[in-house]
Amino acid sequence: MTQNSPILTTTRNALLDPLQTVTGIVERRSTMPILSNVLIENSRGQTSILGTDLEIQTRTTAVNSNDDPDFRLTVNAKKLQDILRTLPDQAPIRFYQKANGQLELKSGKGKYTLETLPAEDFPLMNVESGVKACFSMRQDALREMLTQVQYAMAVQDIRFYLNGLLMQAEGNMLRLVATDGHRLAYTQHTIDANLPPCEVILPRKTIAELLKLLSFPEELVTVDFLESQIRFSARNTIVVSKIVEGKFPDYNRVIPQDNDKIFQLSRVGFLSTLERVAILADDKTKAVNLHIAPGLMLIKYSNGKEEAQEELEIAYQGAELEINFNVQYLTDVLRNLHSDDVKMAFGDATRSMLLTMPDNGDFKYIVMPMRV
């Protein structure tokens, strides 16, 4: 039998927004059914929602009400989210706890009864208490750094440390690096701190959740380096993640120092050209040929049956060079930068290319050529 008084009275938006902050990490097909649920608890008038997959955990404050009683329950994250999504904006919502433990949600003339699992069975990560280093920075600055490098992470590589992103801090400098062994993206940013040397490898899933967290550009995010975890705090949300074990490669060794064939060109113009040429590319043949000559870059692609060719004018007067690259490795970086122009520096046909942004020494992108 449903209680006469609701255990939570709120609105659709007040609950849906924080719920969506948490549900990205929730396992829909976990071997532990309770990990498909979120933990909702109300204590002293403050309601919070928590989700975890035991590798990463997110807790966010949902709504505040001094009139609602304290409670703890777990409910299927996807079902609750889908119900809330279909309700009108700002629709009033009331939660009732039934005698058999089920959760009853009422809104307008609608009523939904959802199964719950005991809150005491919900597994929580053991969050470490000791902080090795801590700093804060603007959310838009960290988001920009992540955007500049995250696409270069490996996907399901047996070298598991390449499937994450290196976060390295020392003194007043924060560095992020990602590589899949064929290309490497590097960015750095000055922070208001004086930190001891710290570095961790962030899992791919953590990066996805962090990008969602950083949604208030001018506000700060606080980063805590723990012993074997890392914690990000922003506004009403805290994300705690385990880190990837392993030693990240020495990225300084692969950054070209003496590439002498250098020119600058429009990022958007180069990207548009490559995207048109790449229309013919398939999974097996992604090699695009760049023929660099004084004043001109010829971009060619052929899969044996079809071919594409375009020309771009460039401010270059050096020796000619012909070199091949995976076209996706070029379009990935160009899509994730926000500069008007990019600077490209080449050596010979066997050496990696260095791509940077003019008047910005904080970003570097290195890509190895393809042998065709």
MISE-66696 format. One record per residue (C-alpha): residue number from 1; residue in three letters; z, y, x. Coordinates in steps of 0.5 Angstrom, whole numbers, padded with zeros to 4 digits. Each point is the difference from the previous one (the first is absolute). Layout:
// MISE-66696
{lumvex: NUM marlo: ALA pz: Z py: Y px: X}
...
// end
This chain:
// MISE-66696
{lumvex: 1 marlo: MET pz: 0000 py: 0000 px: 0000}
{lumvex: 2 marlo: THR pz: -0002 py: 0007 px: 0003}
{lumvex: 3 marlo: GLN pz: 0006 py: 0005 px: 0001}
{lumvex: 4 marlo: ASN pz: 0000 py: 0006 px: -0004}
{lumvex: 5 marlo: SER pz: 0000 py: 0005 px: 0005}
{lumvex: 6 marlo: PRO pz: -0006 py: 0000 px: 0005}
{lumvex: 7 marlo: ILE pz: 0002 py: -0001 px: 0008}
{lumvex: 8 marlo: LEU pz: -0005 py: 0005 px: 0002}
{lumvex: 9 marlo: THR pz: -0004 py: 0005 px: -0004}
{lumvex: 10 marlo: THR pz: -0005 py: 0004 px: 0004}
{lumvex: 11 marlo: THR pz: -0008 py: 0001 px: 0000}
{lumvex: 12 marlo: ARG pz: -0006 py: -0003 px: 0002}
{lumvex: 13 marlo: ASN pz: -0002 py: 0004 px: 0006}
{lumvex: 14 marlo: ALA pz: 0008 py: 0001 px: 0002}
{lumvex: 15 marlo: LEU pz: 0000 py: -0008 px: 0001}
{lumvex: 16 marlo: LEU pz: -0008 py: -0002 px: 0001}
{lumvex: 17 marlo: ASP pz: 0000 py: 0005 px: 0006}
{lumvex: 18 marlo: PRO pz: 0005 py: -0003 px: 0004}
{lumvex: 19 marlo: LEU pz: -0001 py: -0007 px: -0002}
{lumvex: 20 marlo: GLN pz: -0007 py: 0001 px: 0003}
{lumvex: 21 marlo: THR pz: 0003 py: 0002 px: 0007}
{lumvex: 22 marlo: VAL pz: 0003 py: -0007 px: 0000}
{lumvex: 23 marlo: THR pz: -0005 py: -0005 px: -0003}
{lumvex: 24 marlo: GLY pz: -0005 py: 0000 px: 0006}
{lumvex: 25 marlo: ILE pz: 0005 py: -0004 px: 0004}
{lumvex: 26 marlo: VAL pz: 0002 py: -0005 px: -0006}
{lumvex: 27 marlo: GLU pz: -0003 py: -0007 px: 0001}
{lumvex: 28 marlo: ARG pz: -0004 py: -0002 px: -0006}
{lumvex: 29 marlo: ARG pz: 0000 py: -0007 px: 0002}
{lumvex: 30 marlo: SER pz: 0006 py: -0002 px: 0004}
{lumvex: 31 marlo: THR pz: 0003 py: -0006 px: 0001}
{lumvex: 32 marlo: MET pz: 0006 py: 0003 px: -0002}
{lumvex: 33 marlo: PRO pz: -0001 py: 0003 px: -0007}
{lumvex: 34 marlo: ILE pz: 0005 py: 0005 px: 0000}
{lumvex: 35 marlo: LEU pz: -0004 py: 0004 px: 0005}
{lumvex: 36 marlo: SER pz: -0005 py: 0001 px: -0005}
{lumvex: 37 marlo: ASN pz: 0006 py: 0004 px: -0003}
{lumvex: 38 marlo: VAL pz: 0002 py: 0007 px: 0001}
{lumvex: 39 marlo: LEU pz: 0008 py: 0002 px: 0000}
{lumvex: 40 marlo: ILE pz: 0002 py: 0005 px: -0004}
{lumvex: 41 marlo: GLU pz: 0007 py: 0003 px: 0000}
{lumvex: 42 marlo: ASN pz: 0004 py: 0006 px: -0003}
{lumvex: 43 marlo: SER pz: 0006 py: 0002 px: 0003}
{lumvex: 44 marlo: ARG pz: 0004 py: 0006 px: -0001}
{lumvex: 45 marlo: GLY pz: -0006 py: 0003 px: -0004}
{lumvex: 46 marlo: GLN pz: -0005 py: -0001 px: 0005}
{lumvex: 47 marlo: THR pz: -0006 py: -0005 px: -0001}
{lumvex: 48 marlo: SER pz: -0003 py: -0004 px: 0006}
{lumvex: 49 marlo: ILE pz: -0006 py: -0005 px: 0001}
{lumvex: 50 marlo: LEU pz: -0001 py: -0004 px: 0006}
{lumvex: 51 marlo: GLY pz: -0005 py: -0005 px: 0002}
{lumvex: 52 marlo: THR pz: -0001 py: -0005 px: 0006}
{lumvex: 53 marlo: ASP pz: -0004 py: -0005 px: 0003}
{lumvex: 54 marlo: LEU pz: 0006 py: -0002 px: 0005}
{lumvex: 55 marlo: GLU pz: -0004 py: 0004 px: 0005}
{lumvex: 56 marlo: ILE pz: -0001 py: 0007 px: -0003}
{lumvex: 57 marlo: GLN pz: 0005 py: 0003 px: -0005}
{lumvex: 58 marlo: THR pz: -0001 py: 0006 px: -0004}
{lumvex: 59 marlo: ARG pz: 0006 py: 0003 px: -0004}
{lumvex: 60 marlo: THR pz: -0002 py: 0007 px: -0004}
{lumvex: 61 marlo: THR pz: 0004 py: 0004 px: -0005}
{lumvex: 62 marlo: ALA pz: -0003 py: 0000 px: -0007}
{lumvex: 63 marlo: VAL pz: 0004 py: 0004 px: -0005}
{lumvex: 64 marlo: ASN pz: 0007 py: 0003 px: -0001}
{lumvex: 65 marlo: SER pz: 0004 py: 0000 px: -0006}
{lumvex: 66 marlo: ASN pz: 0008 py: 0000 px: 0000}
{lumvex: 67 marlo: ASP pz: 0000 py: -0003 px: -0007}
{lumvex: 68 marlo: ASP pz: -0003 py: -0007 px: 0001}
{lumvex: 69 marlo: PRO pz: 0005 py: -0005 px: 0002}
{lumvex: 70 marlo: ASP pz: 0000 py: -0004 px: 0007}
{lumvex: 71 marlo: PHE pz: -0005 py: -0006 px: 0000}
{lumvex: 72 marlo: ARG pz: -0004 py: -0005 px: 0005}
{lumvex: 73 marlo: LEU pz: -0006 py: -0004 px: -0002}
{lumvex: 74 marlo: THR pz: -0006 py: -0003 px: 0003}
{lumvex: 75 marlo: VAL pz: -0007 py: 0000 px: -0004}
{lumvex: 76 marlo: ASN pz: -0007 py: -0001 px: 0001}
{lumvex: 77 marlo: ALA pz: -0003 py: 0006 px: 0004}
{lumvex: 78 marlo: LYS pz: -0007 py: -0001 px: -0002}
{lumvex: 79 marlo: LYS pz: 0001 py: -0001 px: -0008}
{lumvex: 80 marlo: LEU pz: 0005 py: 0006 px: 0000}
{lumvex: 81 marlo: GLN pz: -0005 py: 0004 px: 0004}
{lumvex: 82 marlo: ASP pz: -0006 py: -0002 px: -0005}
{lumvex: 83 marlo: ILE pz: 0004 py: 0001 px: -0006}
{lumvex: 84 marlo: LEU pz: 0002 py: 0007 px: 0002}
{lumvex: 85 marlo: ARG pz: -0007 py: 0002 px: 0003}
{lumvex: 86 marlo: THR pz: -0003 py: -0001 px: -0007}
{lumvex: 87 marlo: LEU pz: 0005 py: 0004 px: -0004}
{lumvex: 88 marlo: PRO pz: -0001 py: 0008 px: -0001}
{lumvex: 89 marlo: ASP pz: 0002 py: 0005 px: 0005}
{lumvex: 90 marlo: GLN pz: 0008 py: 0002 px: 0000}
{lumvex: 91 marlo: ALA pz: 0001 py: -0005 px: -0006}
{lumvex: 92 marlo: PRO pz: 0007 py: -0002 px: -0001}
{lumvex: 93 marlo: ILE pz: 0003 py: -0006 px: 0002}
{lumvex: 94 marlo: ARG pz: 0006 py: -0004 px: -0001}
{lumvex: 95 marlo: PHE pz: 0002 py: -0007 px: 0003}
{lumvex: 96 marlo: TYR pz: 0005 py: -0004 px: -0003}
{lumvex: 97 marlo: GLN pz: 0004 py: -0006 px: 0003}
{lumvex: 98 marlo: LYS pz: -0001 py: -0006 px: -0005}
{lumvex: 99 marlo: ALA pz: 0006 py: -0005 px: 0000}
{lumvex: 100 marlo: ASN pz: -0004 py: -0006 px: 0003}
{lumvex: 101 marlo: GLY pz: -0002 py: 0005 px: 0006}
{lumvex: 102 marlo: GLN pz: -0007 py: 0002 px: -0002}
{lumvex: 103 marlo: LEU pz: -0002 py: 0007 px: 0001}
{lumvex: 104 marlo: GLU pz: -0002 py: 0004 px: -0007}
{lumvex: 105 marlo: LEU pz: -0005 py: 0006 px: 0001}
{lumvex: 106 marlo: LYS pz: -0001 py: 0004 px: -0006}
{lumvex: 107 marlo: SER pz: -0005 py: 0006 px: 0000}
{lumvex: 108 marlo: GLY pz: -0002 py: 0003 px: -0007}
{lumvex: 109 marlo: LYS pz: -0001 py: -0005 px: -0004}
{lumvex: 110 marlo: GLY pz: -0002 py: -0005 px: 0005}
{lumvex: 111 marlo: LYS pz: 0005 py: -0006 px: 0003}
{lumvex: 112 marlo: TYR pz: 0000 py: -0004 px: 0006}
{lumvex: 113 marlo: THR pz: 0004 py: -0006 px: 0002}
{lumvex: 114 marlo: LEU pz: 0000 py: -0002 px: 0007}
{lumvex: 115 marlo: GLU pz: 0003 py: -0005 px: 0004}
{lumvex: 116 marlo: THR pz: 0005 py: 0001 px: 0005}
{lumvex: 117 marlo: LEU pz: 0003 py: -0003 px: 0006}
{lumvex: 118 marlo: PRO pz: 0007 py: 0001 px: 0003}
{lumvex: 119 marlo: ALA pz: 0001 py: 0006 px: 0004}
{lumvex: 120 marlo: GLU pz: 0005 py: -0004 px: 0004}
{lumvex: 121 marlo: ASP pz: -0005 py: -0004 px: 0002}
{lumvex: 122 marlo: PHE pz: -0005 py: 0005 px: 0003}
{lumvex: 123 marlo: PRO pz: -0001 py: 0000 px: 0007}
{lumvex: 124 marlo: LEU pz: 0001 py: 0006 px: 0004}
{lumvex: 125 marlo: MET pz: -0002 py: 0001 px: 0007}
{lumvex: 126 marlo: ASN pz: 0006 py: 0001 px: 0005}
{lumvex: 127 marlo: VAL pz: -0001 py: 0007 px: 0002}
{lumvex: 128 marlo: GLU pz: 0002 py: 0001 px: 0007}
{lumvex: 129 marlo: SER pz: 0005 py: 0006 px: 0001}
{lumvex: 130 marlo: GLY pz: -0001 py: 0002 px: 0008}
{lumvex: 131 marlo: VAL pz: -0005 py: 0006 px: 0001}
{lumvex: 132 marlo: LYS pz: -0003 py: 0000 px: 0006}
{lumvex: 133 marlo: ALA pz: -0004 py: 0006 px: -0001}
{lumvex: 134 marlo: CYS pz: -0002 py: 0005 px: -0006}
{lumvex: 135 marlo: PHE pz: -0004 py: 0006 px: -0001}
{lumvex: 136 marlo: SER pz: -0003 py: 0004 px: -0006}
{lumvex: 137 marlo: MET pz: -0007 py: 0003 px: -0001}
{lumvex: 138 marlo: ARG pz: -0005 py: 0002 px: -0005}
{lumvex: 139 marlo: GLN pz: -0002 py: -0005 px: -0005}
{lumvex: 140 marlo: ASP pz: -0008 py: 0003 px: 0001}
{lumvex: 141 marlo: ALA pz: 0001 py: -0001 px: 0007}
{lumvex: 142 marlo: LEU pz: 0002 py: -0007 px: 0000}
{lumvex: 143 marlo: ARG pz: -0005 py: -0002 px: -0005}
{lumvex: 144 marlo: GLU pz: -0006 py: 0003 px: 0004}
{lumvex: 145 marlo: MET pz: 0002 py: -0004 px: 0006}
{lumvex: 146 marlo: LEU pz: 0000 py: -0006 px: -0004}
{lumvex: 147 marlo: THR pz: -0007 py: 0001 px: -0003}
{lumvex: 148 marlo: GLN pz: -0003 py: 0002 px: 0007}
{lumvex: 149 marlo: VAL pz: 0002 py: -0007 px: 0003}
{lumvex: 150 marlo: GLN pz: 0002 py: -0005 px: -0006}
{lumvex: 151 marlo: TYR pz: -0007 py: -0003 px: -0001}
{lumvex: 152 marlo: ALA pz: -0001 py: -0002 px: 0007}
{lumvex: 153 marlo: MET pz: 0006 py: -0006 px: -0001}
{lumvex: 154 marlo: ALA pz: -0002 py: -0007 px: 0001}
{lumvex: 155 marlo: VAL pz: -0001 py: -0004 px: -0007}
{lumvex: 156 marlo: GLN pz: 0003 py: -0007 px: 0001}
{lumvex: 157 marlo: ASP pz: 0000 py: -0001 px: 0007}
{lumvex: 158 marlo: ILE pz: 0003 py: -0005 px: 0004}
{lumvex: 159 marlo: ARG pz: 0003 py: 0005 px: 0004}
{lumvex: 160 marlo: PHE pz: 0005 py: 0002 px: -0005}
{lumvex: 161 marlo: TYR pz: 0002 py: 0006 px: 0004}
{lumvex: 162 marlo: LEU pz: -0007 py: 0003 px: -0001}
{lumvex: 163 marlo: ASN pz: 0001 py: 0000 px: -0008}
{lumvex: 164 marlo: GLY pz: 0005 py: 0005 px: 0000}
{lumvex: 165 marlo: LEU pz: 0000 py: 0008 px: 0003}
{lumvex: 166 marlo: LEU pz: 0004 py: 0002 px: 0006}
{lumvex: 167 marlo: MET pz: 0005 py: 0006 px: -0001}
{lumvex: 168 marlo: GLN pz: 0002 py: 0002 px: 0006}
{lumvex: 169 marlo: ALA pz: 0005 py: 0006 px: 0001}
{lumvex: 170 marlo: GLU pz: 0003 py: 0003 px: 0006}
{lumvex: 171 marlo: GLY pz: 0003 py: 0007 px: 0002}
{lumvex: 172 marlo: ASN pz: -0004 py: 0005 px: -0005}
{lumvex: 173 marlo: MET pz: -0006 py: -0004 px: -0001}
{lumvex: 174 marlo: LEU pz: -0002 py: -0005 px: -0006}
{lumvex: 175 marlo: ARG pz: -0006 py: -0005 px: 0002}
{lumvex: 176 marlo: LEU pz: -0004 py: -0005 px: -0005}
{lumvex: 177 marlo: VAL pz: -0005 py: -0005 px: 0003}
{lumvex: 178 marlo: ALA pz: -0004 py: -0005 px: -0004}
{lumvex: 179 marlo: THR pz: -0005 py: -0005 px: 0003}
{lumvex: 180 marlo: ASP pz: -0003 py: -0007 px: -0002}
{lumvex: 181 marlo: GLY pz: -0003 py: -0001 px: 0007}
{lumvex: 182 marlo: HIS pz: -0007 py: 0003 px: -0001}
{lumvex: 183 marlo: ARG pz: 0002 py: 0007 px: -0001}
{lumvex: 184 marlo: LEU pz: 0007 py: 0004 px: 0000}
{lumvex: 185 marlo: ALA pz: 0002 py: 0007 px: -0003}
{lumvex: 186 marlo: TYR pz: 0006 py: 0004 px: 0003}
{lumvex: 187 marlo: THR pz: 0003 py: 0006 px: -0003}
{lumvex: 188 marlo: GLN pz: 0006 py: 0004 px: 0002}
{lumvex: 189 marlo: HIS pz: 0004 py: 0006 px: -0003}
{lumvex: 190 marlo: THR pz: 0006 py: 0004 px: 0003}
{lumvex: 191 marlo: ILE pz: 0007 py: -0001 px: -0004}
{lumvex: 192 marlo: ASP pz: 0006 py: 0004 px: 0000}
{lumvex: 193 marlo: ALA pz: 0004 py: -0005 px: 0004}
{lumvex: 194 marlo: ASN pz: 0002 py: -0002 px: 0007}
{lumvex: 195 marlo: LEU pz: 0000 py: -0008 px: -0001}
{lumvex: 196 marlo: PRO pz: 0001 py: -0006 px: 0005}
{lumvex: 197 marlo: PRO pz: -0006 py: -0004 px: 0001}
{lumvex: 198 marlo: CYS pz: -0001 py: -0004 px: -0007}
{lumvex: 199 marlo: GLU pz: -0006 py: -0004 px: -0002}
{lumvex: 200 marlo: VAL pz: -0001 py: -0005 px: -0006}
{lumvex: 201 marlo: ILE pz: -0006 py: -0003 px: -0003}
{lumvex: 202 marlo: LEU pz: 0000 py: 0001 px: -0008}
{lumvex: 203 marlo: PRO pz: -0003 py: -0005 px: -0004}
{lumvex: 204 marlo: ARG pz: -0006 py: 0001 px: -0004}
{lumvex: 205 marlo: LYS pz: 0003 py: 0000 px: -0007}
{lumvex: 206 marlo: THR pz: 0005 py: 0005 px: 0003}
{lumvex: 207 marlo: ILE pz: -0005 py: 0005 px: 0001}
{lumvex: 208 marlo: ALA pz: -0003 py: -0001 px: -0007}
{lumvex: 209 marlo: GLU pz: 0007 py: 0001 px: -0003}
{lumvex: 210 marlo: LEU pz: 0001 py: 0006 px: 0005}
{lumvex: 211 marlo: LEU pz: -0006 py: 0004 px: -0002}
{lumvex: 212 marlo: LYS pz: 0002 py: -0001 px: -0007}
{lumvex: 213 marlo: LEU pz: 0007 py: 0003 px: 0001}
{lumvex: 214 marlo: LEU pz: -0003 py: 0006 px: 0004}
{lumvex: 215 marlo: SER pz: -0002 py: 0004 px: -0006}
{lumvex: 216 marlo: PHE pz: 0003 py: 0006 px: 0000}
{lumvex: 217 marlo: PRO pz: -0003 py: 0004 px: 0006}
{lumvex: 218 marlo: GLU pz: 0004 py: 0006 px: 0002}
{lumvex: 219 marlo: GLU pz: 0007 py: -0005 px: -0001}
{lumvex: 220 marlo: LEU pz: 0003 py: -0004 px: 0006}
{lumvex: 221 marlo: VAL pz: 0000 py: -0007 px: 0001}
{lumvex: 222 marlo: THR pz: 0006 py: -0003 px: 0005}
{lumvex: 223 marlo: VAL pz: -0002 py: -0006 px: 0004}
{lumvex: 224 marlo: ASP pz: 0006 py: -0004 px: 0003}
{lumvex: 225 marlo: PHE pz: -0002 py: -0005 px: 0006}
{lumvex: 226 marlo: LEU pz: 0005 py: -0006 px: -0002}
{lumvex: 227 marlo: GLU pz: 0001 py: -0006 px: 0005}
{lumvex: 228 marlo: SER pz: -0005 py: -0004 px: -0003}
{lumvex: 229 marlo: GLN pz: -0002 py: 0004 px: -0006}
{lumvex: 230 marlo: ILE pz: -0002 py: 0007 px: -0002}
{lumvex: 231 marlo: ARG pz: 0002 py: 0004 px: -0006}
{lumvex: 232 marlo: PHE pz: -0004 py: 0006 px: -0003}
{lumvex: 233 marlo: SER pz: 0003 py: 0005 px: -0005}
{lumvex: 234 marlo: ALA pz: -0003 py: 0005 px: -0004}
{lumvex: 235 marlo: ARG pz: 0002 py: 0003 px: -0006}
{lumvex: 236 marlo: ASN pz: 0004 py: -0005 px: -0005}
{lumvex: 237 marlo: THR pz: -0004 py: -0006 px: 0004}
{lumvex: 238 marlo: ILE pz: 0003 py: -0004 px: 0006}
{lumvex: 239 marlo: VAL pz: -0005 py: -0005 px: 0003}
{lumvex: 240 marlo: VAL pz: 0003 py: -0006 px: 0005}
{lumvex: 241 marlo: SER pz: -0005 py: -0004 px: 0003}
{lumvex: 242 marlo: LYS pz: 0001 py: -0006 px: 0006}
{lumvex: 243 marlo: ILE pz: -0005 py: 0001 px: 0006}
{lumvex: 244 marlo: VAL pz: -0005 py: -0004 px: 0003}
{lumvex: 245 marlo: GLU pz: 0002 py: -0004 px: 0006}
{lumvex: 246 marlo: GLY pz: -0004 py: 0000 px: 0006}
{lumvex: 247 marlo: LYS pz: -0002 py: 0005 px: 0006}
{lumvex: 248 marlo: PHE pz: -0006 py: 0005 px: -0002}
{lumvex: 249 marlo: PRO pz: -0006 py: 0000 px: 0005}
{lumvex: 250 marlo: ASP pz: 0001 py: 0006 px: 0005}
{lumvex: 251 marlo: TYR pz: -0005 py: 0005 px: -0004}
{lumvex: 252 marlo: ASN pz: 0000 py: 0005 px: 0006}
{lumvex: 253 marlo: ARG pz: -0005 py: -0005 px: 0004}
{lumvex: 254 marlo: VAL pz: -0005 py: 0000 px: -0005}
{lumvex: 255 marlo: ILE pz: -0001 py: 0007 px: -0001}
{lumvex: 256 marlo: PRO pz: -0006 py: 0002 px: 0004}
{lumvex: 257 marlo: GLN pz: 0001 py: 0006 px: 0005}
{lumvex: 258 marlo: ASP pz: -0007 py: 0001 px: 0003}
{lumvex: 259 marlo: ASN pz: -0005 py: -0001 px: -0005}
{lumvex: 260 marlo: ASP pz: -0005 py: 0006 px: 0002}
{lumvex: 261 marlo: LYS pz: -0005 py: 0000 px: -0006}
{lumvex: 262 marlo: ILE pz: 0003 py: 0005 px: -0005}
{lumvex: 263 marlo: PHE pz: -0002 py: 0003 px: -0006}
{lumvex: 264 marlo: GLN pz: 0002 py: 0003 px: -0006}
{lumvex: 265 marlo: LEU pz: -0002 py: -0001 px: -0007}
{lumvex: 266 marlo: SER pz: 0001 py: 0001 px: -0008}
{lumvex: 267 marlo: ARG pz: 0005 py: -0005 px: -0002}
{lumvex: 268 marlo: VAL pz: -0003 py: 0000 px: -0007}
{lumvex: 269 marlo: GLY pz: -0007 py: 0000 px: 0002}
{lumvex: 270 marlo: PHE pz: 0001 py: -0006 px: 0005}
{lumvex: 271 marlo: LEU pz: 0004 py: -0004 px: -0006}
{lumvex: 272 marlo: SER pz: -0005 py: 0001 px: -0005}
{lumvex: 273 marlo: THR pz: -0006 py: -0002 px: 0005}
{lumvex: 274 marlo: LEU pz: 0004 py: -0007 px: 0002}
{lumvex: 275 marlo: GLU pz: 0002 py: -0001 px: -0008}
{lumvex: 276 marlo: ARG pz: -0008 py: 0000 px: -0002}
{lumvex: 277 marlo: VAL pz: -0001 py: -0004 px: 0006}
{lumvex: 278 marlo: ALA pz: 0005 py: -0005 px: -0001}
{lumvex: 279 marlo: ILE pz: -0003 py: -0001 px: -0007}
{lumvex: 280 marlo: LEU pz: -0004 py: -0006 px: 0003}
{lumvex: 281 marlo: ALA pz: 0006 py: -0003 px: 0004}
{lumvex: 282 marlo: ASP pz: 0003 py: -0007 px: -0002}
{lumvex: 283 marlo: ASP pz: 0006 py: -0003 px: 0003}
{lumvex: 284 marlo: LYS pz: -0004 py: -0004 px: 0005}
{lumvex: 285 marlo: THR pz: -0004 py: 0006 px: 0003}
{lumvex: 286 marlo: LYS pz: 0004 py: 0007 px: 0000}
{lumvex: 287 marlo: ALA pz: -0002 py: 0002 px: 0007}
{lumvex: 288 marlo: VAL pz: -0003 py: 0007 px: 0000}
{lumvex: 289 marlo: ASN pz: -0004 py: 0003 px: 0006}
{lumvex: 290 marlo: LEU pz: 0001 py: 0007 px: 0002}
{lumvex: 291 marlo: HIS pz: -0006 py: 0002 px: 0005}
{lumvex: 292 marlo: ILE pz: 0003 py: 0007 px: 0003}
{lumvex: 293 marlo: ALA pz: -0005 py: 0004 px: 0004}
{lumvex: 294 marlo: PRO pz: 0000 py: 0008 px: 0001}
{lumvex: 295 marlo: GLY pz: 0001 py: 0004 px: -0006}
{lumvex: 296 marlo: LEU pz: -0001 py: -0007 px: -0005}
{lumvex: 297 marlo: MET pz: 0004 py: -0006 px: -0002}
{lumvex: 298 marlo: LEU pz: -0005 py: -0005 px: -0003}
{lumvex: 299 marlo: ILE pz: 0004 py: -0005 px: -0005}
{lumvex: 300 marlo: LYS pz: -0003 py: -0007 px: -0001}
{lumvex: 301 marlo: TYR pz: 0002 py: -0006 px: -0004}
{lumvex: 302 marlo: SER pz: -0004 py: -0006 px: -0001}
{lumvex: 303 marlo: ASN pz: 0002 py: -0007 px: -0003}
{lumvex: 304 marlo: GLY pz: -0007 py: -0003 px: 0002}
{lumvex: 305 marlo: LYS pz: -0003 py: 0001 px: -0007}
{lumvex: 306 marlo: GLU pz: 0002 py: 0007 px: -0002}
{lumvex: 307 marlo: GLU pz: 0001 py: 0006 px: 0005}
{lumvex: 308 marlo: ALA pz: 0003 py: 0007 px: -0001}
{lumvex: 309 marlo: GLN pz: -0001 py: 0006 px: 0005}
{lumvex: 310 marlo: GLU pz: 0003 py: 0007 px: 0000}
{lumvex: 311 marlo: GLU pz: 0000 py: 0006 px: 0005}
{lumvex: 312 marlo: LEU pz: 0005 py: 0005 px: 0001}
{lumvex: 313 marlo: GLU pz: 0000 py: 0006 px: 0004}
{lumvex: 314 marlo: ILE pz: 0005 py: 0000 px: 0006}
{lumvex: 315 marlo: ALA pz: 0002 py: 0006 px: 0005}
{lumvex: 316 marlo: TYR pz: -0001 py: -0005 px: 0006}
{lumvex: 317 marlo: GLN pz: -0004 py: 0000 px: 0006}
{lumvex: 318 marlo: GLY pz: 0003 py: -0006 px: 0004}
{lumvex: 319 marlo: ALA pz: -0003 py: -0006 px: 0002}
{lumvex: 320 marlo: GLU pz: -0003 py: -0005 px: -0005}
{lumvex: 321 marlo: LEU pz: 0004 py: -0006 px: -0003}
{lumvex: 322 marlo: GLU pz: -0001 py: -0005 px: -0005}
{lumvex: 323 marlo: ILE pz: 0006 py: -0004 px: -0003}
{lumvex: 324 marlo: ASN pz: 0002 py: -0004 px: -0006}
{lumvex: 325 marlo: PHE pz: 0007 py: 0000 px: -0004}
{lumvex: 326 marlo: ASN pz: 0002 py: -0003 px: -0006}
{lumvex: 327 marlo: VAL pz: -0002 py: 0005 px: -0006}
{lumvex: 328 marlo: GLN pz: 0007 py: -0001 px: -0003}
{lumvex: 329 marlo: TYR pz: 0004 py: 0002 px: 0006}
{lumvex: 330 marlo: LEU pz: -0004 py: 0007 px: 0000}
{lumvex: 331 marlo: THR pz: 0001 py: 0001 px: -0008}
{lumvex: 332 marlo: ASP pz: 0007 py: -0002 px: 0000}
{lumvex: 333 marlo: VAL pz: 0002 py: 0006 px: 0005}
{lumvex: 334 marlo: LEU pz: -0004 py: 0005 px: -0003}
{lumvex: 335 marlo: ARG pz: 0002 py: -0001 px: -0007}
{lumvex: 336 marlo: ASN pz: 0007 py: 0001 px: 0002}
{lumvex: 337 marlo: LEU pz: 0000 py: 0006 px: 0004}
{lumvex: 338 marlo: HIS pz: 0000 py: 0007 px: -0003}
{lumvex: 339 marlo: SER pz: -0003 py: 0004 px: 0006}
{lumvex: 340 marlo: ASP pz: -0007 py: 0004 px: -0001}
{lumvex: 341 marlo: ASP pz: -0003 py: -0003 px: 0006}
{lumvex: 342 marlo: VAL pz: 0002 py: -0006 px: 0005}
{lumvex: 343 marlo: LYS pz: -0001 py: -0001 px: 0007}
{lumvex: 344 marlo: MET pz: -0003 py: -0006 px: 0003}
{lumvex: 345 marlo: ALA pz: 0000 py: -0002 px: 0008}
{lumvex: 346 marlo: PHE pz: -0004 py: -0006 px: 0002}
{lumvex: 347 marlo: GLY pz: 0000 py: -0004 px: 0007}
{lumvex: 348 marlo: ASP pz: -0006 py: -0005 px: 0000}
{lumvex: 349 marlo: ALA pz: -0002 py: -0005 px: -0005}
{lumvex: 350 marlo: THR pz: 0006 py: -0005 px: 0002}
{lumvex: 351 marlo: ARG pz: 0005 py: 0005 px: 0000}
{lumvex: 352 marlo: SER pz: 0005 py: 0002 px: -0006}
{lumvex: 353 marlo: MET pz: -0002 py: 0007 px: -0003}
{lumvex: 354 marlo: LEU pz: 0006 py: 0005 px: -0001}
{lumvex: 355 marlo: LEU pz: 0000 py: 0004 px: -0007}
{lumvex: 356 marlo: THR pz: 0004 py: 0006 px: 0000}
{lumvex: 357 marlo: MET pz: 0001 py: 0007 px: -0004}
{lumvex: 358 marlo: PRO pz: -0002 py: 0006 px: 0003}
{lumvex: 359 marlo: ASP pz: 0006 py: 0004 px: 0002}
{lumvex: 360 marlo: ASN pz: 0004 py: -0005 px: -0002}
{lumvex: 361 marlo: GLY pz: 0003 py: -0005 px: 0006}
{lumvex: 362 marlo: ASP pz: 0005 py: -0003 px: -0005}
{lumvex: 363 marlo: PHE pz: -0005 py: -0005 px: -0003}
{lumvex: 364 marlo: LYS pz: -0004 py: -0006 px: 0004}
{lumvex: 365 marlo: TYR pz: -0005 py: -0005 px: -0003}
{lumvex: 366 marlo: ILE pz: -0003 py: -0005 px: 0005}
{lumvex: 367 marlo: VAL pz: -0005 py: -0005 px: -0002}
{lumvex: 368 marlo: MET pz: -0003 py: -0006 px: 0004}
{lumvex: 369 marlo: PRO pz: -0008 py: -0001 px: 0000}
{lumvex: 370 marlo: MET pz: -0003 py: -0006 px: -0003}
{lumvex: 371 marlo: ARG pz: -0004 py: -0005 px: 0004}
{lumvex: 372 marlo: VAL pz: -0007 py: -0001 px: -0004}
// end
